[in-house]
Amino acid sequence: MKITNLLMNRLLSDVDHMQVNILPAGLQKIIDSGFYCFDNLITFNFIKLDSKDMNLEVIKERFYDLSGFEYSHNKIHIEDYCDGNLLLNALLFLNEFEKKWQHDMICGKPFIIIGFEPETEFGQICTFTFHKQRVGESVVNIDNLEKFSNAVLINL
C-alpha cells in the first residue's frame, strides 16, 4: 500500500515512466549487495556495520528503538547515484528493493519512505530509507504527511 501527501501526488502525475526503465548502476549495486541482518535489525549490506558495535541496548538508548536506528542507517540519497530523473529512479529503486526483500525472504514487512525536495539551494534532493515494520514502533506518523514540507511517499 502506498500513501502520499498532496505534493507527492502532483509530482507523481508528472513522472514520465517511459523515460527511464533501467536502474542506474550505483543503485543496482546497492540492491545486489542485499541486506545485513543482525538479531532483529536489518540494514543495507553495503553499509558494512560491524557486529561488535551492534549492542541492542545502546542502539535503543541512542535511537529510541530499532526502527529509528534502521531509519537513520538505511537512508540513501538517490541524487548521489544518478544524474537526473530522481523521483523516477527512486520509484525504480523501490520496485527492485521490494523484489530483493522478497527474494531474500526477509521476515516481516518493510516500511519505506521516499522523500523528494524539488527545489533546494543544492538542487533536487531525493531520499530513500526503510525500517522493518514493528508493533509499537513508528518513525513517521502516516496521518500527518501533509505537515511535511517536502513530497513524501510511504510504502507499506
N, C-alpha and C positions, 0 to 999 in steps of 0.2 A: 504494500500500500504506500502510495506517495502522497505526501502532504506538502503544500507550498503556501507561501504568502502571496499577496496580490502582485507584488513586484516581480517575483519569480514567474508567476503565471503569464504576465505580459512578456517577459523575456523569452520564455519557452515557446510562445506562439510565434516569435520571430526567428527561432533557430531553424536553419536550413539543414535538415537531417541528411540531405543528399550531398552536401558539400564535403563532408569528411566521413569516411566509414572505416578507416584503419587507425587503430590506436597508435600514437607516437611511440617510438622505440623505448624511450625512457620510462614511460608509463607502463608499457608492456613488460618491461624488466621487473618493475615492482610487483606486478601480478604474478609473473613467472616465479619470483622468489618465494611466493606463498606466505604462510603465516607461521609465527612462532607462538607456541602455546606453552605456558608455564603455570602449573597449578590451575587457577581459574582465570588467568589473564591471556589475552590474545593481542598480538601486535603484528604489524607487517614484519616479515622475516628480514627484510633488507635493513631494518633499523639496528639490528645486532645488539640486543640487550644482553648484558652479562647476568647469568642466573645467580651469581653470588651477590649481586646487588639487588636482587628481587625479594626483598623482605616485605611480605604482605602487610604486616602491621605498620611498617614505616610508610608504605605506599598509601594505606588508608589514612594515616595521620596527615600526610602531605597533600593528598588529592581528595580527601573526604571519603572516597570509595574507589572501588576498582574501575568503575565506568569512567570516573573523572581522570584516572591515570591513562586509560586507553584513549579517551577523547584527546588528551594532550599529546600523547606519544604517537598516535596514528594520523596526525594531521599532515597532509602534503599540500603544497602549492602547485596547482596544475600549470600555472604560467612558468614554473621552473623546468617543465618538461616539453613544452611546445611553444610555437611562435604565434599562434592565433587560435581563433575558434575555441576559446577557453571553455565556455559553457558546454558546447557540443562535445569537446574532448572529455570533460568531466562526466557527461552522460555515457559516453562510450566506456570510460573507465568504470563507472558504476555497473554497467552491464557485464563487463569482464570480471569485476570483483565478485559479483553475485555467482557467476559460473564457477569461479575458483573456490569460493566458500563452499558451494555445494559439492564440487569435485573432491575437495579435501575433507569433506564430511565433518566440518567444524560443528560441534554441538551448540545448540541454541541459534538464535537469530541475531543478525547484526542490526544496529541502529546507526544508520548512515546519514550524515549531514553534508550537503553541498551548500557552500556559501559563495555568493558572487557579488562583487562590487564593480559596477561598470565604469565608474569614474572616480579615480583617486589621484593624488599627486604623483603616484608611481605607475599610473596606467590601470588597466583592469587587473583585478585580483580574484582568483577563484580557488577555494579550498575544498578539500575532500577529507573527511575524517569519519571514524567509526568507533563504536564500542559495542561490546556484546550486550544484548538486552538482558537485564536482571530485574527481578522483582524488588521494588523499593529503592531502586537507583535510577535517577533521572538527571541528565546533564542539561537537556534542553526541554523547556516546557512547550509542548506542541500546541497548547491552547493559546499561546501568546506570540505566535510567529509574526503577527502584524507589528509588534513593537520593535522588531529588528529593523535597523536602518538599511541593511543590505538584503538582497534576494536570497531566500532560503528554501531549500528542498530537503525534506526529511523522507527517508525511505525505510519503512519498517518491514 
